[in-house]
Each structure stands twice: as structure tokens, then as C-alpha cells.
Amino acid sequence: MRLALKCFLAVTALLPALVSAQALTPVGLWKTIDDNTGNERSYVRIVEVAGELQGKVEKIFPFPGDDPENLCEKCKGERKNQPIVGMTILWGLKDEGESWKGGQILDPDNGKTYRCKMTVSDDGKELDVRGYIGISLIGRSQTWLRVE
């Protein structure tokens, strides 16, 4: 009985550290913000598959004048004219310690694919996502906000 109580207390004491460590992963649901308007643009769910991160669009917040079908008209190949909701727009990122690198991200607005890296904020509530061409200096960053 005493051993069970000690084990329970030890696990309870470690639980906040485990929750905190889990919050520092990009896995989860994120709100993207439009660069031009500052308004919410979409929800992207990031999951880990075989040690790599993938992100799918779960919801779009349309702007006036947007295509009501939300198709990726400017995409190439298999994504051309496919619905953006449900589309994988982020793939291949691997944990490199303090950030995730080595993957790619698709911008459905222009149909282009960029190299990508991301870093979770210290409190786990923000995700710095950088898409770039060649080297990281040539690109742009967005801050995504954790939804859950």
C-alpha cells in the first residue's frame, strides 16, 4: 500500500513536467493568421507520422471574394483544383532539438511549395513557421496560434 502511494505521488509530481514538454511540440491544432489583414485564415492540424510532421487544413475562414468552393486553383499536379480543406500543406519536418526542419510547406494562395522550418514558443502557445527558398534568409515567417 505504501509503495503504491509513493508511486502515485511520484507520478503526480512529474505530471506538470510531462504536460509542459508535450505542449512544446507542434503537434495539435493551430490557427493561421492572414499576413495582409491580420484576421484568422484557417485551422491546420499538425500530426506526427513515422517521426515526421504533417499538417492538414481543417477549416478555412473565407474572406469576401474568396472562391466559395475553396479549391487550390493555383496548385500544380495532384493538388490542382482540389479542396483546400483536408489538403496536406505541410510535410516532412523532423525534430532537430529546438526546432523542426527539413520539410516543405504549400501556400494554397499562390500554389507554391517552400522549404520550411518551425519553432514552438517557450509557453507552447505560438508556432513560428518559416517558409523559404534556398536559404532561410529568403522567405517569410508567420506566427500560428495554438487552438487546443
N, C-alpha and C positions, 0 to 999 in steps of 0.2 A: 504494500500500500504506500509506504514512504517513497519507494523508488518511483512508482507511478506519479506521485505528487511532484517529486523532483523533476522528472521528465517533462511533465506538464508545465511547470514553472519555467524550465529552461526554454522550451519551445515558445511559450508566451513571451518571454523576454526577447527572443530573436525575431519574432514576427514583424515588428516595425521595420527592422533592417531588411528583411526579405521583401516586404511590400515596397519599401523605398527603392531597392535595387531593381525590382520589377518595373517600377514607374519610369526608370531611366532607359527603358528600351523604346524604340519607335513602334513596337507592336501595339496596335489599338486603332481607335477611330480619331481622325484628325479633320479639323475644319480648315479649308484653304481660304485665303483672302485674295480678292482681286487686286492686282497691282495698281490699276488706274483709279478705281472708285473707293477702295478700302472696305468694300462690302463683302460679306461671306459669299463664296462662289460654289463650293462643293464640300462634300464629305468624302474622305478617302480612308479606306480601311487597310492598314498595313498588317500583314501576317508574315510569319517565318515559315518557309518551306525548304526543307533539306539544307538548313543553315544559311539560306539567303532570304532577303526581304522582298516581298511583292506587295504592291498597292493597287487596289481596285477602287474605282469611283462607285460610291453607294448612292449618292444623291447629288443633284445639281440644283442650285438656286438660280433660276433663269433671270436674265436682265431683259428689259424691254427691247424688242427687236431680235432676240435670240431665236434660232430655229426651234419651233415647239417640239420637234422630234428629237432634238439634241443629238444629231448624228455628227460623226467626225468626218466632215466633208473634205478637209484638207489633209487627212491622213493618207498614207500610202499603203499598198499591199493589202493584207487581210483585214486591216482596221478601216479601210476606206469605206465611208458611208455606213459604218456600224454605230449602234448606240453607244454614247459615251458612258452612260450609266451601266455598270457591270464590266467596263473595259479595264484591263490591267494597264496602268500607265506608269508603273514603277516596278523594276525588276533587277535582280542580280546583285543587290548590295550585300556586302559581307561585313561582319563586325571586325573593326580594326582597333579595338580598345575604346577610345573616347568618341569615335565616330564610325559611321558605316559608309563604305566606299566601294567603288568598282562596278557599280550598276549603271542603269540608264533610266531616264525619265522622259515621258512623252508629254508634250504640250498640245492638248487637243485643239487649242485655239488656232495654232499655225501648222499642226501636223508634223512638227519636227521632233526628233529624238536627240537628247543631250546626255552626256556623261553626268553622273550625279553623285553627290555625297551629302550626308546629313548628320546632324548633331542634335542630341536632346539637351534641353536646358537643365541646369542643376536641380530644379524643382520638378522636372518631368512634365511640365505643362506646355512647353513650346518646343517646336521642332524646326531647326534651321535647315532648310532644303536648298541646296545649290545645284543648279543645272549649268553646265558649261561645255564649251567646245575646246578640245585640246587640253589646255591647262586651266586650272580653277580660276585664274585671274580674269579669264574671258568668259563671263557668264553673268547670271543674276541669281539672287537669293530671295527666298520667300520665308516668312515665318508662319508655320501652321500651328493651330491651337488644338490641344487635346480636348476631345469631346467627352470621353468617358474616363 
